[in-house]
Amino acid sequence: MNAETRPLTPTTGILAWCLHLLVFGLLVVAAGRAVADSPHAGATVAVAVACALAYAAGPLLVRVRRSRSAAVGWLAAFGGMCLLLLVFTADAVWLAFPLYFLELHLLPRRMGLAAVAVTAAAAVGGYAVHQGSFSAAMVIGPVLGAAVAVAVAWGYQALYRESEQRRRLIEELTATRADLAAAQHTAGVLAERERLAREIHDTLAQGLSSIQLLLRAAERALPDTPDNAARYLGQARQAAADNLGEARRFVRALTPPALDDATLAAALERLCATTGNQHKIIARFHLVGDPAPLPTGHEVALLRIAQSAVANAVRHADATTVDVALRHRGDHVALDVTDDGRGFDPDLRTSGFGLATMRSRVDALGGTLTVRSTPGRGTVLTADLPLDQSPIPPLAPPNRAINDVAGRTRSPGPPESRPAPHNPEGKRA
């Protein structure tokens, strides 16, 4: 019977059934009393039955439930039948009370108030005619019932509007949370892609480049110097094994193999030793200050930055020496990578990914990355990271795991004391 086709909740369904029972109960009472007392019992019962059928048509007919005009027409027909029943029996005056609710529910507010007033006036007039007199008591009942119906109907409508507002707010909140979850998922995916890109650039890409250089050197050494070719092939095989370890780390999502139970200083020293063994460059490591245990994120970032910077000095700077310094300064740790290569203008944009990756790593830890370079005068790269002063558990003693990045064969002596090996290419990559 709802012309606005509002969805029935359990509460509204119970109220609708109560209204149905009230209407049919009042019709049964009117018909029963007419049979007992009224001289027009047959006509009264027939009209009561017609009223019951007219009322039952409302909930049963789909058009009445979905169309406002059909519902208003049904209400007018049912109201007319009730008025006709009032002509035969005064007990029909009680049907005015459920009519109030139907009119307030199906009609617009002003039209509903007017219909309630007309129904109350008809109830008062019909009852007065049956009694043959008029008194104030005849007015109080229908008018008071109309006032109660208006208050209940309007209160219910206010609660319904508030419930609808809350429902919409909950739907908006749910949609917002879903959008936020989707945005966080997308951001996580992009961050993970960026992390993997940095890891691959700083490890696998650099390792594959070294393998390529070593294989070219072995190709040039054949067939004149097979011993040198065999040495280059061994170094290439070792570099491939190192990169295999890195690839397995990606799958396991663990920390770098070079830092498994090893200090950052040992990993950097091994990196310099391996670089000096494999390329025509003198690579030296310096440790400044008292070593202190570092968070894993700091160690990973500094090791990757050192790997990338040293690889750039070998491949692009045409450097003959590179110095890697790890400086502990209390609440900060700094990494300096200095080479005597060709240098470049830091203000010029390049298509490379290395510096952007380094800067991203440093920014993620709240540090700073400084690049000082002049064409023809080398490059100095400094990564400075702040340290959390909360206690950090001591690291386990270094072990051979450092070899996974820096090489599995220890150099015969410190990098400073070794002569620079022969450059198999005759030029920088």
QUIWO-V228008 format. One record per residue. N is the residue number from 1. RES is the residue in one letter. PHI is phi in degrees with one decimal (999 if undefined). OMEGA is omega as a letter, one per 20 degrees, with the letter a starting at -180 (999 if undefined). Layout:
# QUIWO-V228008
n: <N/N>
res: <RES/RES>
phi: <PHI/PHI>
omega: <OMEGA/OMEGA>
This chain:
# QUIWO-V228008
n: <1/2/3/4/5/6/7/8/9/10/11/12/13/14/15/16/17/18/19/20/21/22/23/24/25/26/27/28/29/30/31/32/33/34/35/36/37/38/39/40/41/42/43/44/45/46/47/48/49/50/51/52/53/54/55/56/57/58/59/60/61/62/63/64/65/66/67/68/69/70/71/72/73/74/75/76/77/78/79/80/81/82/83/84/85/86/87/88/89/90/91/92/93/94/95/96/97/98/99/100/101/102/103/104/105/106/107/108/109/110/111/112/113/114/115/116/117/118/119/120/121/122/123/124/125/126/127/128/129/130/131/132/133/134/135/136/137/138/139/140/141/142/143/144/145/146/147/148/149/150/151/152/153/154/155/156/157/158/159/160/161/162/163/164/165/166/167/168/169/170/171/172/173/174/175/176/177/178/179/180/181/182/183/184/185/186/187/188/189/190/191/192/193/194/195/196/197/198/199/200/201/202/203/204/205/206/207/208/209/210/211/212/213/214/215/216/217/218/219/220/221/222/223/224/225/226/227/228/229/230/231/232/233/234/235/236/237/238/239/240/241/242/243/244/245/246/247/248/249/250/251/252/253/254/255/256/257/258/259/260/261/262/263/264/265/266/267/268/269/270/271/272/273/274/275/276/277/278/279/280/281/282/283/284/285/286/287/288/289/290/291/292/293/294/295/296/297/298/299/300/301/302/303/304/305/306/307/308/309/310/311/312/313/314/315/316/317/318/319/320/321/322/323/324/325/326/327/328/329/330/331/332/333/334/335/336/337/338/339/340/341/342/343/344/345/346/347/348/349/350/351/352/353/354/355/356/357/358/359/360/361/362/363/364/365/366/367/368/369/370/371/372/373/374/375/376/377/378/379/380/381/382/383/384/385/386/387/388/389/390/391/392/393/394/395/396/397/398/399/400/401/402/403/404/405/406/407/408/409/410/411/412/413/414/415/416/417/418/419/420/421/422/423/424/425/426/427/428/429>
res: <M/N/A/E/T/R/P/L/T/P/T/T/G/I/L/A/W/C/L/H/L/L/V/F/G/L/L/V/V/A/A/G/R/A/V/A/D/S/P/H/A/G/A/T/V/A/V/A/V/A/C/A/L/A/Y/A/A/G/P/L/L/V/R/V/R/R/S/R/S/A/A/V/G/W/L/A/A/F/G/G/M/C/L/L/L/L/V/F/T/A/D/A/V/W/L/A/F/P/L/Y/F/L/E/L/H/L/L/P/R/R/M/G/L/A/A/V/A/V/T/A/A/A/A/V/G/G/Y/A/V/H/Q/G/S/F/S/A/A/M/V/I/G/P/V/L/G/A/A/V/A/V/A/V/A/W/G/Y/Q/A/L/Y/R/E/S/E/Q/R/R/R/L/I/E/E/L/T/A/T/R/A/D/L/A/A/A/Q/H/T/A/G/V/L/A/E/R/E/R/L/A/R/E/I/H/D/T/L/A/Q/G/L/S/S/I/Q/L/L/L/R/A/A/E/R/A/L/P/D/T/P/D/N/A/A/R/Y/L/G/Q/A/R/Q/A/A/A/D/N/L/G/E/A/R/R/F/V/R/A/L/T/P/P/A/L/D/D/A/T/L/A/A/A/L/E/R/L/C/A/T/T/G/N/Q/H/K/I/I/A/R/F/H/L/V/G/D/P/A/P/L/P/T/G/H/E/V/A/L/L/R/I/A/Q/S/A/V/A/N/A/V/R/H/A/D/A/T/T/V/D/V/A/L/R/H/R/G/D/H/V/A/L/D/V/T/D/D/G/R/G/F/D/P/D/L/R/T/S/G/F/G/L/A/T/M/R/S/R/V/D/A/L/G/G/T/L/T/V/R/S/T/P/G/R/G/T/V/L/T/A/D/L/P/L/D/Q/S/P/I/P/P/L/A/P/P/N/R/A/I/N/D/V/A/G/R/T/R/S/P/G/P/P/E/S/R/P/A/P/H/N/P/E/G/K/R/A>
phi: <999/-81.8/-70.6/-93.5/50.3/-71.1/-67.0/-80.7/-90.3/-55.1/-67.6/-66.2/-64.0/-65.1/-62.9/-63.7/-65.6/-62.7/-65.5/-60.8/-63.3/-63.5/-62.8/-65.8/-64.3/-66.3/-65.3/-65.6/-63.1/-63.1/-66.1/-65.4/-69.6/-66.4/-62.9/-79.4/-122.2/-83.1/-72.6/-106.3/-63.1/-62.5/-65.8/-64.6/-63.6/-62.3/-66.1/-63.7/-63.4/-62.0/-62.5/-64.1/-66.0/-62.9/-67.6/-64.9/-66.2/-59.5/-65.9/-85.1/-82.5/-65.9/-62.5/-66.2/-74.0/-109.7/-117.9/-65.5/-63.5/-64.6/-66.2/-65.1/-63.3/-62.7/-63.2/-64.8/-66.4/-67.0/-63.1/-63.8/-65.3/-65.0/-65.1/-65.8/-64.4/-64.6/-65.9/-90.2/-145.1/-71.8/-66.0/-67.6/-62.3/-70.3/-68.4/-61.4/-64.5/-66.0/-62.8/-56.5/-65.8/-63.2/-66.4/-69.4/-82.6/-95.5/-104.7/-57.8/-57.2/-67.1/-65.8/-64.7/-61.9/-64.2/-65.1/-64.3/-62.7/-63.9/-64.5/-64.4/-64.7/-65.2/-64.0/-63.2/-64.3/-63.1/-66.2/-65.0/-63.5/-65.6/-82.6/74.7/-155.3/-136.6/-147.0/-65.5/-63.3/-68.0/-85.3/-61.1/-59.6/-62.1/-67.7/-63.8/-62.0/-64.2/-63.4/-63.4/-62.3/-61.5/-63.0/-67.1/-65.0/-68.3/-63.6/-64.0/-62.9/-64.0/-63.6/-65.9/-63.1/-64.1/-63.1/-65.0/-62.9/-64.0/-61.5/-64.5/-63.6/-65.5/-64.2/-64.7/-63.8/-62.9/-64.2/-64.8/-64.3/-64.2/-63.6/-63.9/-62.6/-65.1/-64.7/-64.9/-63.1/-62.9/-63.2/-63.9/-63.5/-64.8/-64.0/-67.3/-63.9/-64.8/-62.2/-63.8/-62.1/-63.7/-61.7/-65.6/-64.3/-80.1/-122.1/-63.5/-63.2/-66.7/-64.4/-64.9/-63.7/-64.2/-59.4/-62.2/-63.1/-66.7/-66.6/-62.5/-63.9/-63.3/-65.1/-70.2/-73.6/-83.9/-95.8/-69.1/-124.5/-62.0/-64.5/-63.9/-62.2/-64.4/-65.6/-63.8/-65.5/-63.3/-66.2/-64.6/-63.7/-66.4/-63.8/-64.5/-64.3/-62.7/-68.8/-63.6/-62.2/-65.2/-61.8/-65.7/-64.2/-58.9/-66.7/-83.3/55.7/-106.9/-71.9/-58.0/-56.6/-66.4/-106.1/-69.1/57.0/-134.6/-83.2/-63.8/-60.1/-64.5/-65.4/-68.2/-62.7/-67.3/-60.8/-64.8/-63.6/-65.2/-62.6/-65.1/-71.3/-93.2/-135.3/-81.2/-159.1/-94.1/-111.7/-124.4/-114.7/-131.4/-112.3/-117.3/91.6/-82.2/-61.7/-135.1/-62.4/-113.9/-60.0/-58.8/-60.8/-67.6/-62.6/-61.6/-62.4/-68.4/-64.8/-65.7/-63.3/-63.1/-59.2/-67.8/-65.7/-65.6/-63.2/-64.6/-63.2/-75.4/-87.6/-118.7/-85.9/56.0/-85.7/-104.0/-137.3/-142.7/-116.1/-112.7/-122.9/-109.4/-115.8/-96.5/-130.3/73.5/-91.5/-138.0/-131.8/-128.7/-121.6/-114.9/-123.2/-119.6/-133.2/-104.5/-79.9/-73.5/70.6/-164.9/-93.4/-62.6/-78.7/-81.4/-74.9/-124.8/-88.0/-72.3/-105.1/-64.0/-62.9/-62.6/-66.3/-59.0/-63.2/-64.4/-62.4/-68.1/-61.4/-63.9/-104.1/74.3/-101.8/-131.0/-122.3/-120.3/-123.6/-116.7/-152.4/-133.3/-52.8/87.5/-129.3/86.1/-140.5/-126.0/-113.5/-127.9/-114.0/-116.0/-122.6/-76.9/-114.9/-77.2/-82.5/-68.4/-60.8/-117.7/-59.1/-64.2/-80.1/-70.5/-59.6/-62.0/-142.2/-71.5/-62.2/-60.9/-65.6/-62.5/-105.0/-88.7/118.7/-96.0/-111.9/-74.6/-68.6/-70.0/-165.6/-59.8/-59.2/-65.8/-86.9/-88.8/-71.5/-67.5/-69.0/-64.1/-81.5/-68.3/-93.4/80.8/-163.0/-84.8/-75.6>
omega: <a/a/a/r/r/r/a/r/r/a/a/r/r/r/r/r/r/r/r/r/r/a/a/r/r/r/r/r/a/r/a/r/r/r/a/a/a/r/r/a/a/r/a/r/r/r/r/r/r/r/r/r/r/r/a/a/a/a/a/a/a/a/r/a/a/a/r/a/r/r/r/r/r/r/r/r/r/r/r/r/r/r/r/r/r/r/a/a/r/r/r/r/a/r/r/a/r/r/r/a/r/a/r/a/a/a/r/a/a/r/r/r/r/r/r/r/r/r/r/r/r/r/r/a/a/r/r/r/a/a/a/r/a/r/a/a/r/a/a/a/a/a/r/r/r/r/r/r/r/a/a/a/a/r/r/r/r/r/r/r/r/r/r/r/r/r/r/r/r/r/r/r/r/r/r/r/r/r/r/r/r/r/r/r/r/r/r/r/r/r/r/r/r/r/r/r/r/a/a/a/a/a/a/a/r/r/r/r/r/r/r/r/a/r/r/r/r/r/r/a/r/i/a/a/a/r/r/r/r/r/r/r/r/r/r/r/r/r/r/r/r/a/r/r/r/r/r/r/r/a/a/a/r/r/a/r/a/a/r/r/r/r/r/r/r/r/r/r/r/r/r/a/a/r/r/r/a/a/r/a/r/a/a/r/r/r/a/r/a/a/r/r/a/r/a/r/r/a/a/a/a/r/a/r/r/r/a/a/r/r/r/r/a/a/a/a/a/a/r/r/r/a/r/a/r/a/r/a/r/a/r/r/a/r/r/r/a/r/r/a/a/r/r/r/a/a/a/r/r/r/a/a/a/a/r/r/r/a/r/r/a/r/a/r/r/a/a/r/a/r/r/a/r/r/r/a/r/a/r/r/a/r/a/a/r/a/r/a/r/a/r/r/r/r/r/r/r/r/a/r/r/a/a/r/a/a/a/r/a/a/a/a/r/a/a/a/a/r/r/a/a/r/a/a/a/r/r/r/999>
